[in-house]
Amino acid sequence: MTLNAPEMWEDAKRLLDYGFRNYTREKLIEEGQVLKKVELDRAKEDYGSVVSSSDFYFPLKEGEKDKIRYLFRLEEPVVAPVKAGEKIGELEMRLQGERMGTVDITVEKDIERSPFYYFFIRLWRKYFS
């Protein structure tokens, strides 16, 4: 701790130098980036894309980027109707078991509820195609 240490300013400078020398700010997630395809329920389409609602940056040492694990907290299938930009889940980033942060997950575009007869079309495709 540098507060009220005899060499407080020198200690703070060494800590900052260490951080800038050993860490780089990495952009891990970009706003609008398609994160995955998800199954849709009660929608005209069978699948839709989910995206990140914001950028996510984190300071990393060399080689740490490959060790990041991405955990989706998202109920699937996504049930229509859903408006673009509406939060439907979260993506959590973890490094060696430690939580780095989260970004909200939204749908890429509006997902409209399908008319009733689409249910029968989807069943037909699922079992007879």
C-alpha positions as CSV (number, residue, x, y, z in Angstrom):
1,M,0.0,0.0,0.0
2,T,1.4,3.4,-0.9
3,L,-0.8,5.7,1.2
4,N,1.4,7.5,3.8
5,A,4.4,5.3,2.9
6,P,7.8,7.0,3.1
7,E,8.2,6.7,-0.7
8,M,4.5,7.1,-1.6
9,W,5.1,8.8,-5.0
10,E,7.9,6.5,-6.1
11,D,5.8,3.4,-5.1
12,A,2.8,4.7,-7.1
13,K,5.0,5.4,-10.1
14,R,6.5,1.9,-10.0
15,L,3.0,0.4,-9.8
16,L,1.7,2.4,-12.7
17,D,4.9,1.6,-14.8
18,Y,4.4,-2.1,-14.0
19,G,0.7,-2.0,-15.1
20,F,1.4,-0.2,-18.4
21,R,4.4,-2.5,-19.1
22,N,2.6,-5.8,-18.5
23,Y,-1.0,-5.2,-19.4
24,T,-2.8,-4.1,-22.6
25,R,-6.4,-3.0,-22.8
26,E,-8.2,-5.6,-25.0
27,K,-11.6,-5.2,-26.6
28,L,-13.2,-8.6,-26.0
29,I,-16.8,-7.9,-27.1
30,E,-18.0,-5.3,-29.6
31,E,-21.4,-3.6,-29.4
32,G,-23.7,-5.3,-31.9
33,Q,-21.5,-8.3,-32.3
34,V,-23.4,-11.5,-33.1
35,L,-22.7,-13.8,-30.1
36,K,-24.7,-16.9,-31.2
37,K,-27.8,-18.2,-33.0
38,V,-30.7,-19.2,-30.7
39,E,-33.8,-21.2,-31.3
40,L,-37.0,-19.1,-31.5
41,D,-40.4,-20.1,-30.3
42,R,-43.7,-18.8,-31.6
43,A,-41.9,-16.8,-34.2
44,K,-41.9,-16.9,-38.0
45,E,-38.3,-18.0,-38.1
46,D,-36.8,-21.0,-36.4
47,Y,-33.5,-19.3,-35.4
48,G,-32.4,-15.7,-34.6
49,S,-29.2,-14.0,-33.7
50,V,-28.4,-12.5,-30.3
51,V,-26.0,-9.6,-30.0
52,S,-24.0,-7.7,-27.4
53,S,-25.6,-4.4,-26.2
54,S,-22.2,-2.8,-25.5
55,D,-18.5,-3.0,-25.9
56,F,-16.4,-4.8,-23.2
57,Y,-12.8,-4.0,-22.6
58,F,-10.4,-5.6,-20.0
59,P,-6.7,-5.2,-19.2
60,L,-4.9,-8.5,-19.9
61,K,-1.4,-9.9,-19.8
62,E,0.1,-11.6,-22.9
63,G,-1.5,-15.0,-23.4
64,E,-4.5,-14.5,-21.1
65,K,-7.0,-13.9,-23.9
66,D,-7.0,-17.6,-24.8
67,K,-7.9,-18.5,-21.2
68,I,-11.2,-16.5,-21.1
69,R,-14.4,-18.5,-20.7
70,Y,-17.7,-17.1,-21.9
71,L,-20.9,-18.1,-20.0
72,F,-24.3,-17.4,-21.5
73,R,-27.2,-16.7,-19.2
74,L,-30.0,-16.9,-21.6
75,E,-33.3,-18.9,-21.6
76,E,-33.7,-20.8,-24.8
77,P,-35.8,-20.9,-26.8
78,V,-36.4,-17.2,-27.0
79,V,-40.2,-16.7,-27.1
80,A,-41.6,-14.2,-29.5
81,P,-42.5,-11.3,-29.6
82,V,-39.2,-9.6,-28.7
83,K,-38.1,-6.1,-29.7
84,A,-34.6,-5.4,-30.9
85,G,-32.5,-4.0,-28.1
86,E,-34.7,-5.7,-25.4
87,K,-32.5,-7.5,-22.8
88,I,-33.0,-11.2,-22.9
89,G,-29.9,-12.4,-21.0
90,E,-26.3,-11.8,-20.1
91,L,-22.9,-12.9,-21.2
92,E,-20.4,-13.3,-18.4
93,M,-16.6,-13.4,-19.0
94,R,-14.4,-15.3,-16.6
95,L,-10.6,-15.6,-16.4
96,Q,-9.2,-18.5,-14.4
97,G,-12.5,-18.8,-12.5
98,E,-12.7,-15.1,-11.6
99,R,-15.5,-12.9,-12.9
100,M,-14.3,-10.2,-15.3
101,G,-17.7,-8.6,-16.1
102,T,-20.9,-9.0,-18.0
103,V,-22.6,-7.5,-21.1
104,D,-26.4,-7.6,-21.7
105,I,-27.6,-9.8,-24.6
106,T,-30.3,-8.5,-26.9
107,V,-31.9,-9.8,-30.1
108,E,-30.4,-8.4,-33.4
109,K,-33.8,-7.5,-34.8
110,D,-37.4,-7.5,-33.9
111,I,-38.8,-11.0,-33.6
112,E,-42.5,-11.0,-34.4
113,R,-45.0,-13.6,-33.1
114,S,-46.0,-15.9,-35.9
115,P,-49.6,-16.4,-36.9
116,F,-51.2,-19.5,-35.5
117,Y,-50.8,-21.5,-38.8
118,Y,-47.0,-21.2,-38.7
119,F,-47.1,-23.6,-35.8
120,F,-48.4,-26.3,-38.2
121,I,-45.9,-25.4,-40.9
122,R,-43.0,-25.7,-38.4
123,L,-44.3,-29.1,-37.2
124,W,-44.5,-30.3,-40.8
125,R,-41.0,-29.2,-41.5
126,K,-39.6,-30.7,-38.3
127,Y,-41.1,-34.2,-38.8
128,F,-41.6,-34.6,-42.6
129,S,-38.7,-32.7,-44.2
